[in-house]
Amino acid sequence: MLNKIYYSYFTLAALTALVQKIVNLLSAKLPEDQMVTSLLARFQPQLEKALRAIGSTTKTPLTEIVQAADLRRDNTFRSLRDTIQAGMRRQNEAYRTACETLWLEFEKNGLLLYAIPRDRQTAATESLLADLRKPENAAHLATTHITDWVTELDNDNQAYVAAATQRSAARSADDTLQDAEAFKNLKTSLELMENILNTMQAMQTPRGIDEVVAEVSQYIAEANTAAKQSHNNNGGDDDNPDETE
């Protein structure tokens, strides 16, 4: 069977490069197969659009501002979360108890909320802030000296929302195919390709299908490794919950 593609690690450019390699291979190895020919015909316009779209969401300063705001928000959340987690191991009983109580609020709203889609992250952060600021937690915030830190997280979350809103307004008049849409189209066709090649291999037709599947799988394995390394080098996490998507 064909190797799975770890889509969550891929940029549009990396996925497009993988698709181009696969298309070239299938064109050379199975030029007469009707199902493969139909698949290649589907890929071609998507590849052309993807090549035009690559970088379309990273060309403007507004996108850079949004990305920076999101990273700042992530870092503030993670440092605050890690501090409370570490505090649960302190010998100081009052401090430890305060951290244990506040930790329940982090667990309730998601310890990995920084890894979920940004709009959901915004809502989850707002929920966390509301829980941390409940009257019964006021003393715990004071004991752990994080009242200002919570305010920083609130400010960072609002700054992200403002930047994202500004970018959305700027994009409203832009009909350029965005990276996300191009990525989704390629992913859909790759999933179709996976079903087709796995079915052909199960039926052992056409001749040489095992070798074709093995080569495509090798391309995927190499691309997965490169994409994961790039993802991690750019600040991604190995505990990404979408690794196998």
N, C-alpha and C positions, 0 to 999 in steps of 0.2 A: 504493500500500500504506500501511497504517497506521503512524504513527510508533511507535518503540519507547519503552517507559516505562523510565526509569532507576531501578528500584526501590530500589537501594542508597542513593539520596539521600532517599527519602521517609520521613516519619514516618507513623504510622497516620492522624493527623488530615489530613495533606496528601493521602494516597491516598484517604481517604474523601471528601474534598471533590471530588477529580477524578471519582471514581465517580458521585457525585451529579449532577455536571454532565453526564456522559455519559448517565446514565439518563434525565435530563430531556430531553436532546436526542433520544435514540432513541425515547422515548415519544411525542414530538411529531412526529417525522419518519417513523417507521416503525411506526405503531400497529397495523397490520393484519398485519404479517409474523409468521408463526408462530415462526420461529427466534428472532427478536428478542424476541417476547413470552415465550418460554420462558427466554431469557437474563435478561430483566428480572425474571421471577419468581424466578430463582435469586439475583439480586442483592439483592432486597428484604430477606429475612431477614438476609443477611450485613451489609447496611448498618445494620440495626437493632442487631445485635450489636456491630458496630464502633463505633457511636455510644455504646453503653453501655461499651465496653471502653476507649475513648480515655482515655489517662492512667492506666489501671489499674496499669501497671507503674512509674508515677512518682509515685504518691500517697503512698507511705510513706517515712518517713525512712530506712528500711533501703535502699531503692533509691537514694536520694541518696548514702548512704554507699558503696554498691557502685560507683556511677558515679564518685564522687570517688576511690575507691581504684584504679579502673581507669585514670583519667586520670593519677594520680600514677605508677602503674607505667609507663604509656606514656611519660611525660615522662622518667622515670629511664632507661628503655631507650634512648630516642632521643638523649638528651644524651650517654650513654655511647658509643653507636654513633658519633655524629657526632665525638666527641672522638678516638676511635681512627682514624676515617677521616681526620680532619685531621692526625693525627700522622704519617701515612704520607708527608706532604709536608715534614716537618721535615728540616733539614740534619743534625741530630744523629743519627749513624748508629745508635747503640745504641737510641735511642728509636724511630727510624723502623723498625728491624728488629723491635723488640718489637711495634709497632703492626701491621706487616704480618703477623706471625704470628697475633696475636689477631684480626685482621680475618677470617682464614680461618674462625675459629669463629663469627663473626657471619654470614658468608655461608652456612655449613653449616646454621645454625638458622633463617635467614630474616631478611633485612635489613628486611622490612616485617612482622615478626611482630605488631607492635602493631595491624595492620589486620585480622587474621584474627579469627574468632569467639573470644570470651573464654575458653572452656574450652580450645580448642586453643592459645590464646596462653599460658595457664598452663603447659601441658605443654611448649611450645616454649621458654618462659623457663626452666623447670627444666632442660631439656636444655642450653641455652646456659650456664647457671650451672655445670653439671657439667663442661662442656668448658673453660670459662674457668679452673676450679679444678683442672684436671689438674696433676699434679706438674710436668710439663715446662713449664707456663705460669706457675709461681710467680714465676720471675725476671722474666718479662715484665710481670706485674701490678705488681711492685715498681718496675720501670724506668719504667713509665707512671704510677705513683702512683694506681692505680685500685682497689687492694684494698678500701678502704672503700666505694668507689662500687659495686663488685660486691656487697658486703654490703647496701648500700642497696637494690639491685634485688631481692635475695633477700627482704629484709624487706617490700618493697612487694608482691612477688608473694604472699607468705604472708598479708599483710594483706588483699589482694583475695580470696584463697581463703576466709579466715575470714569476711569480710563476705558473700560470695556464699552460703556455707554457711548462715549465720544467716538470710539472706533466704529461701533455699529452704525451710528448716524452718518459717519463718513462713507461707509460702505453701501448705504442704502441706495445711492445713485450709481453704484458700480456693478455692471452686469458681467464682470470677469468671472469665469469659473474659478471658484476658490479651491484651495488645496483639499479641504475636507471632502468636498463633493467628488472631486476626481479620485481621491483615495477610496471612497466608498464604492464608486463604480468599478474600479479595478479589483477591489476585494470581492465584490459580488461575482465577477467573471472568473476570478481565481478559484472561488469556491465551486463554481460550476465545472471548471476544468478538473478540479480534484475528483468530483463525482464521476465525470466522464472517464478519466484515466483509470480510476479504481475499478469501474465497471468493465472497462475494456480488458484490464489485467485479469479480473476474475473470470472473464469469458475466454481469456487467452486468444484474443483477436484484436487487431491484426497480428501477423507474425512480427516478432521482435518487440512486442509491447513491454516485456519485462525490462529490456535494456533501456527503453525510452523512459519508463517510470523511474528506473534507478538513476538515470542521468538528471531528470528533473528533480528528484529527491536530493541529489547531491548539490544542485544549484540552490535549493531551498535551505539545506543545512548550512551551506557556506554563507548565504545571505542572512540567515537567522543569527549566526555567530557574529558577523560583522555589525548587524543592526543592534544587537544586544550590547556589544562592546561600545558602540557609539552612543547608545542611549545612556549607559552607565557613566561614560566619560563626560557626558553633558549634564550630569547631576541627577540621572534617573536612579531608581532603587530596584534592587533585586527582589524586593518583596512586593513588586507591582502585581496586583491581583488579576490583571488581565493578560498575563504572560502567554496563556495557551489559546487565546482567542484568535 
